Each structure stands twice: as structure tokens, then as C-alpha cells.
């Protein structure tokens, strides 16, 4: 299955349209919502992992979003972690909903799974040493 991680930005008012429904129903896409901040009458953000066995079907779904006024871009940002400076306090794990950051219960060392990260940036503000950063 072909999978892509994308960021969809909805202009004010567009959040009321059932666009993700159409991605599933009309384009046979498998979607996994990684992060969402959407409110009526405000700009919204949705981070999705979308997939299908056909690259063409994925591209058709993305074109549909663009045609309906949504901005679509690949998830190109990532969180970087300076492991050498980390004191493994675990403050970042408390805010990491996808559990990309986790403390090993035996060694009490922090681990970071980049594949689980949705770049919500909550860990960046939670880190007391400032060693988690967003890179583009």
C-alpha cells in the first residue's frame, strides 16, 4: 500500500464540508487522522496519513481536496532531538499523544520514534532544556 503523510489547511468555512468522507467513499482511500485542529469559521489544520494500492488514486484524492479550496502539502517538517544533551527527564513524554517519545521503563532512557511523530510541536515547548526542535 502506498502511504503519504500530508498537512491539509482549511480556510475559514471549509471545515463544514465532508471532505474526508469523500476521500474514503469516492476515492477508496484509507485515512488515519494524526492531528486535527479544526473549528467552524476558522482556519483549520489536519495531518493525515492516506493510503491506497494505487498512486493514481491517492493523487486523485489530493486533487479533489485542492479543487475544493483546501491547501495540501506533504508533511515535510520533523522534530529533531539532541540525544547527547538529553537528561531523560521525560517531560516531553507527558504531552506526546502519539507516543513518539517514550521512556524505557527499565533503563529510564528516552527514545524517539520518528515514524510515530505527527509534528504537533507540543514536546518542543515541554522540554526544559530546549533540545527538541522543529526542522524543515
C-alpha positions in Angstrom: 0.0 0.0 0.0 1.2 3.5 -0.9 1.1 5.8 2.1 1.6 9.6 2.3 1.6 11.9 5.2 0.0 15.3 4.3 -1.0 18.5 6.0 -4.3 19.9 4.9 -5.1 23.6 5.7 -8.7 24.5 5.6 -9.7 28.2 5.0 -12.5 29.5 7.3 -15.8 27.9 6.5 -14.4 24.9 4.6 -14.3 22.7 7.7 -18.1 22.3 7.4 -17.7 20.3 4.1 -17.4 16.5 4.5 -14.1 16.3 2.6 -12.5 13.4 4.5 -15.7 11.4 4.0 -15.3 11.8 0.2 -11.7 10.7 0.4 -12.8 7.4 1.8 -16.1 6.9 -0.1 -15.3 8.3 -3.5 -11.6 7.7 -3.8 -11.3 4.5 -1.7 -8.5 6.0 0.4 -7.5 4.7 3.8 -7.1 7.6 6.1 -5.5 7.9 9.5 -6.0 11.2 11.3 -2.8 12.0 13.1 -3.6 15.5 14.3 -6.6 17.8 13.9 -7.3 21.4 14.9 -10.5 22.4 13.0 -13.2 24.8 14.1 -16.1 26.3 12.1 -15.4 29.7 10.7 -11.6 29.5 11.5 -8.6 28.2 9.6 -8.0 24.5 10.4 -5.2 22.0 10.1 -5.5 18.3 9.6 -2.5 15.9 9.4 -3.4 12.7 7.7 -1.7 9.6 6.6 -3.5 8.5 3.5 -3.1 5.3 1.5 -4.2 3.1 -1.3 -2.7 0.5 -3.5 -2.8 2.9 -6.4 -0.6 6.1 -6.5 -3.1 7.5 -9.1 -6.0 7.1 -6.7 -4.1 8.9 -3.9 -3.3 11.8 -6.3 -6.9 12.0 -7.4 -8.0 12.4 -3.8 -5.4 15.1 -3.2 -6.6 16.9 -6.4 -10.1 16.7 -5.1 -9.1 18.5 -1.8 -7.3 21.2 -3.8 -10.3 21.7 -6.1 -12.5 22.2 -3.1 -10.3 25.0 -1.7 -8.0 23.1 0.8 -4.3 23.6 0.7 -2.4 20.3 0.6 1.3 19.9 1.3 3.5 17.0 2.3 4.4 16.7 6.0 7.9 17.9 5.5 8.7 19.2 9.0 10.2 17.0 11.6 11.2 17.1 15.2 14.9 16.7 15.9 16.2 15.6 19.3 19.7 16.3 20.6 20.1 12.9 22.4 23.6 13.8 23.7 22.3 16.7 25.7 19.1 15.0 26.9 18.8 14.3 30.7 15.9 11.8 30.1 13.6 13.7 32.4 10.5 12.6 30.5 8.8 16.0 30.5 8.2 15.7 26.7 6.5 12.3 27.1 3.6 13.8 29.0 2.5 15.8 26.0 3.3 13.3 23.3 -0.1 11.8 22.4 1.2 9.6 19.5 3.9 8.2 21.9 6.7 9.0 19.6 8.7 10.0 22.7 8.8 7.4 25.4 10.8 6.4 28.5 12.1 2.9 28.7 10.7 1.5 32.0 13.8 -0.5 32.7 16.6 1.9 31.7 14.7 5.2 32.2 16.2 6.4 28.9 14.2 8.4 26.4 13.6 7.0 22.9 12.2 8.8 19.9 10.3 7.1 17.1 10.2 9.5 14.2 7.6 7.4 12.3 5.1 8.0 15.1 5.7 11.7 15.3 3.0 14.0 13.9 5.0 17.2 14.4 2.4 18.7 16.7 5.3 20.6 18.4 3.9 20.0 22.0 7.2 18.4 23.0 9.2 21.4 21.9 7.6 23.7 24.4 7.6 21.0 27.1 11.3 20.3 27.0 13.0 22.2 29.8 16.4 22.1 28.1 15.1 23.2 24.6 16.8 20.3 22.9 13.7 19.3 20.8 13.4 21.5 17.7 11.4 21.7 14.6 13.3 21.4 11.3 12.1 21.9 7.8 
